[in-house]
Amino acid sequence: MLLRRRDILAGLFCAGAWPLAARAQTPGKTIAMLGAASPAVWGPMVASFEERLRELGWIDGRTVAIIYRWAEGDSSRYAEIAAEFVAMKVDVIVTVGGAAATVMRATNTIPIVLAAAVDPVASGFVGSLAHPGGNVTGLSLQSSEIGTKRLEILREAIPGLKHLAVMANANYPGSVRESAAVREAARKLGLAADALDIHRPEDIAPAIASVKGSATALYICTDSLVVTNWPRINAAAREANLATMWGAREWIHSEGGFMSYGPNESGQFRQAADYVDKILKGANPADIPVAQPTKIELAVNLKTAKALGLSIPETFLLRADEVIE
């Protein structure tokens, strides 16, 4: 069995890595990115985004200006950042589903590319996947749709699983819908499921502590609040002896994460660069279909499994796209 390791590069990225003022003055087209989380969290994704842009001929500081603003997981900052981008008359705004509604309220003319969105149709961001119909297009995470599969995988990895908790940012409607869908799927599978709704980082530890001794696993609905605080969530889950299920492998590589099943987040941002390229070359976002993931990846942190006292079947590990030791 081939075991692959990937070191998260997030620590190499900091706010100073992208000089804002200098790039804003660069002539030509301007790409603005509203980072819903932090530059450290989004570091690997931004690297993939910029790499693909360079391949397409969009070189920051030469053929295009790329401006970054970071909300650091605080949704109250979205409106101010969106207003700044509108005032600057940028050519395209790149963000994720958690910030999309706020950006859409700020402009219905500047094209918006979603690098990741839980369910862009149900969220009202687009009319349909095939025909977005407005100034928004991008990529869907299909989180709600694959929630049942994540539960089935958890139950397979933990044969005695009977009770889990589902954590969601109560301020993000996409996560609220995903949480409800997952808890309903759990009921149909004969599993008890507690809702852990959080509003701010300070809610994380007490929410997880509330299910210590009862739940065995923690399903996390991905959004900017939780990914900004992924080390805190994983650490608290380890303390409560909970096996975490994340929507992307980026959040299980350290700090006690257990398992992930979902699209590759860096790949999503790379594909978002193709959308930006089309728009900068004149395409109308209303006519660019929203993409769905073509590959869903399973990753397992075997070190965390051992720490939790879980013995993962070899046949299960052989199916994983990545096993972290």
N, C-alpha and C positions, 0 to 999 in steps of 0.2 A: 504494500500500500504506500502510495506516495503522499507524504505530508508536506504541505506548503505553508510557509510563514510569510506574513506581510506586516511590516512595521508601519504603523500609522505615522504619517508625516506631519500630523497636525501641529506638533510642538515646534516645528520649524517655521510655522507661519505666525505672524503677529501683525498687529495693526500697522506697524511701520513698514511692513513688507510691500505695501502698495502706496507710494506717495500720492496723496490725493490731489493736492493743489497743482502740482506740476502736470499731472496727467489731464486734469480738467482743462488746461490751457492748450493742449495739443490740438492742432487744427484737424478738420475732417470729421468723419463719423464718430459718434460717441455712444458707447455701450455703458449702461449703468446697472450695477448689480446691488439689489437690496438683500444683504445677507441677514436672514432672519435669526441665525445663531451667531456664533463668534468666528473671527478669522481663524482661530486655532482649530475649531471643529470643522470648518468648511475648507481648511487648507488643502487636503487631498483632492476634493472635488473641484476647487478653483484651479488647481494645477492641471487637472484633466481638461477643464473648460478652456484655459488659455492655450494649452498644447494643441488642441484641435483647431482653435482659431488661427494659430500660427500656421498650421498645415493648410488652412484655407486662404492664407494670405493676409490675415488681419493681425498685424503686429503692433502691440501696445506701444504707444509713443512714436510710431512711424506712420502706419496706415489707419490707425484707429486710436481713440482714447478710451480707456476702461476706467470707470470710476466705481469705487466700492464704498458702501456705507454699511455699518454693522449694528443690528438691533440688540445683539447679545442675548437673545431669547426673551426680550421685553417687547411684547406686542404694542405697548403704548407708544413706541418710537416709530412705528411704521408710517403713521400719517405725516410726521415731520420730514422723514426721509423722502417719502413719495412726493411731497410738495416741493422739496428741493430739486428733485429730478425734473419735475414738470417745469419749474422756473428756469432750469438750465436748458430746457428744450432738447433733451437727449433724444437719440434716434430709436433706442429700444431699451426696455427695462427687463432685466432677468431677475427672477425671484422664485419663491416656492409657494405652495398652496396656502400656508399659514398667513402670508402677507398679501395674497392676491386680492382679496376683497377690498382691502384698504387702498391698494394701488389703483384698482379699478374705479374706486370712488374719486380718486385724484385726477384720472384722465380716461377718456374714452377714445382718444386719438393716438396716443403714443403706443406702439406695439408692445405687448407684454409677453414674455416667454417664461413659462413655468418649467423649471428644471425638474420639479417633482411636485405632484399634487395627489392627495389621497384618492379623491374622486371628483375630477373637475366638472363633470356633468351634474351630479347631485349637489355639488357646492354652488352651482349657478355661474361658474366661470365661463363655460362654453355652452352653446346650444346642443351640440352633439360631438362625439369624438371625430366623426367623419367631416362634419361641417361646423367648425367652431362658431362662425357667424359674427364675431365682434373683433375686438382688438387684442384678444387673448388666444394663445395656443401653447403647445408645449408637450409635456410628458406626464402620463398618469402612473402612479405607483401601484394601482389595483389593490390597495391595502385591504379594503373591505371585502373584495372578492376572494382574496386568498387567506382570509382570516381562519376559515374552517380548516384549510389545509395545514396551517400553522398549528392548530389545536391537535389535529390528527398526528402530526409529527411529534409534538410534545408527548402525546399519550404513548406513542410508539417508543420514544426514548426513555420515558418514565412509565413503565407498565402499570404501576400502582397509582397513577395519578387519578385523583378523585375531586380535588378542590384547587382552584387557581384564582388569582386576582388579575384584574385588567386595569392598567393605569392609563389615564388619558388626561390631556390638558382640557379642562372644562371650558376654556376660553376659545377653543378652536373647534368650530362645528364639524369639521372633517373628522377629528379625533373622537368627538362625541358620537357621531354616527358609526364609526368603526367599532368603538367600545360596545355600543348596543348590539351591533351585528355579531360581534364575537361572543358576547354573553348569551345571545339567543342560540348561536351555533353550539356553544358549550352545553346549554340545556338539552338540546336535541341529542348530544353525544352522551348524556347522562352525567355531566360534570357540573359541580357547583362552581359558580363564578361570582366573585365580589367586585363591585365597581370601586376603583380608587380614583376619584376625581381630584385633580390638583389645579391650582391657579397660579402658583408661584413656587420658586425653588424651596422655600421653607416648608412647603406642604409635603415634600417628598418623604423625608425620614419618618414622620409620624404616620403617614398613610401606609407605608410598607410595614412599619412596626405593628400596625393594627391587625395585620393578618398573620403575624408570626405565630407559629404553632398550629395554624389551621390550614392555610394554603401551602401547596408544595411548589407551585410555579407562578411566575409573574409575566403576563403578556403586556408588552409596552406598545402603545399606539404612537407611532413616530410623528413628532412635530418639533418645531424649533425649541420649545421649552424643554422637552425631555432630552433632545440630543445635546443641547448646551450643557445639560447636567448629567450626561450619561455616566461619568465616573461616580458621581454621588448616588445615582440609582443602582448601579451595579454593586457598589460597596454596601449600601443598605440592604440590598437583596441577599448578598452573601451573609451579612450579619443575621438576617432572618431565615437563612437556609432556604432561600427561594431560587429556583432555576429560572433564569430570565429568557424570554423569547423576544428577540428584536426583529425589526423589519429589514435590517441591513447588516452585513458583516463588519462594517466599520466600527460598530459599537460593542463588539464582544472581544476585541483583541487584548484587552487588559482590564484591570479593576474588577475581575470576577464575572464578566459576562459569560453566559452559557451557550446560547444558540441563536442563530438568525436564519430567516428564510424570507428572501425577497430580492428585488432587483439590486444590481450593483449601483450604489449611489454615485460613485465616480463616473461610471459609464453613463448614467443619466445626464450628468452635467456635461460630459463630452458630447452627447447627442444634442444637448441644448445649444451647443455652439453651431451645429448645422442649421438649426432653426434661425439663429441670429444671422448667420451667413445669408440665408435665403431672404430674410427681411431686409437686410442692408442692401441687397441687390435688387430690391423692388417688389418682392412677393408680399401679398396681403395676408396677414395672420388669419383673417376670416376664412381663407381658402386652404390653409395648411392643416391637415388632419392632426389631431392629438395622437401621439404614439403611445402604445402600450408596451410593457416590457416583453422582450422576446426571449429572455432567459431569466428564470428564477433560481437563485443560488442558495444552497444549504451549507451553512458553516457551523462547526461545533468546536467549542473550547474544551478540550479533554482535560486540561489542568483544573478548570473549574468543576467539571463533572466529578473528578476524583475528590476534590475538596468538599463537594456536596454529598459524597458517599454514593454516587450514582455509577453503576456499571453499564456502560453503553454497549449494546451488542455489536460485534465486529461487522456483521452484515449491514447494520445501520451506518457505521462509519465509512464503509466502502462506498456508500451512495453519496456521501458528502462531497461537495465541491472543494471544501477546505476543512482540514482538521488541525487545530492549533494545540500544540503540546506544551 
